[in-house]
Amino acid sequence: MRAAVLPHYDKDGTDLEIREEPIPVPEDDEVLVRIIAAAVNPLDNMIIRGEVKLIVPYKTPLVMGNEFAGVVEKTGRGVSRFKPGDRVYGRMPLKRIGAFAEYAAVSESALAVIPDYLSYEEASTVPLTALTTMQAFEIMQVKPGESVFVSGGTGSLGAMAIPVARSLGLHVYTNGSGENEERVLKLGAEKFIDYKKEKYTDVLANVDHVLDTLGDRELPDEFKVLKAGGNLVSLRGLPNGRFAQRSGMPLLKRILFQAAGSRYDKMAKAKGQTYDFLFVHEDGRQLEEIARLFGKDHPLETSIDTVFTLDQVNDALAKVKQGKSRGKTIIKMNV
């Protein structure tokens, strides 16, 4: 099979190589998936630059790619939830990625059936944002009637997090450019703050939870609007000791990450708040829950910017690196 392979890490970035690789043989609990489409994410460029090696120490050469949609070709002896011909999607297991390839062997527990109304290309854009949303709210232990501020919620994550939050009975607030206000309010946000006109710190106070998508420069202000004892989950900050413990990391890494995230823990401690870093993991059951929340009458919103071929994978990665996309960048396989 053809696959896009990272030959080595490079802090300045490097091209992937298209190589011929053996078709994986699924283990007893795995499913062989013929990949139809894979989405390209900032995470892929971070992996290439070696920025997540402490969290997931992949060895090179490495078949790249984190989220995908495809067709079940074969199942391992212990697989009971899927059969050949099923349309499936998922986030590649953390221990072994490889969605930028014509085939991948994937743990049964990482997969879910694609909703009928989604194409393969559309489905490939869903897993990372869906799982990030579900896992963030799980960490927060949200309850109906509580409030959540989704910082910078006008992108693909906001398009997922806002309606999910509403379905869980939460009051949702977000901020961004005014041109997105009408769309975001339709998704279910109760309050939209145009950052060009006003600061969210002047509008919000005592929010129960914050979902941070902006990172270091905004975290002090996000803690200001969070109530005493509230939870902040960050996608862009640094890992901390709570993350290492939650992930079951060895003692040395727990100590290392405790030091790395100590500044954010100190900010949180001032008002009895908690800070958690999230690195999204595979979970097919959570994808099934997303499918239940978004049926045909209330479908998932997906947005695709550009579709590339596997041979154009480096162009796709460059586009994502530049930012300013109006939707996901997709690689479509030629199988």
Buried (B, 14 or more C-beta within 10 A) or exposed (E): BBBBBBEEBEEEEBBBEBBEBEBBEBBEBBBBBBBBBBBBBEBBBEBBBBEBEBBBEBEEBBBBBBBBBBBBBBBBEEBEBBEEEBBBBBBBBBEBBBBBBBBBBBBBBBBBBBBEEBBBBBBBBBBBBBBBBBBBBEBBEBEEEBBBBBBBBBBBBBBBBBBBBBBBEBBBBBBBEEEBBEBBBEBBBEBBBBBEEEEBEEBBEEBBBBBBBBBEEBBEBBBBBBBEEBBBBBBBBBBBBBBBEBBEBEEEBBEBBBEBBBBBBEBBEEEEBBBBBBBBBBBBEBBBBBBEBBEEEEEBBBEBBBBBEBEBBBBBBBBBBEEEBEBBBBBBBEB
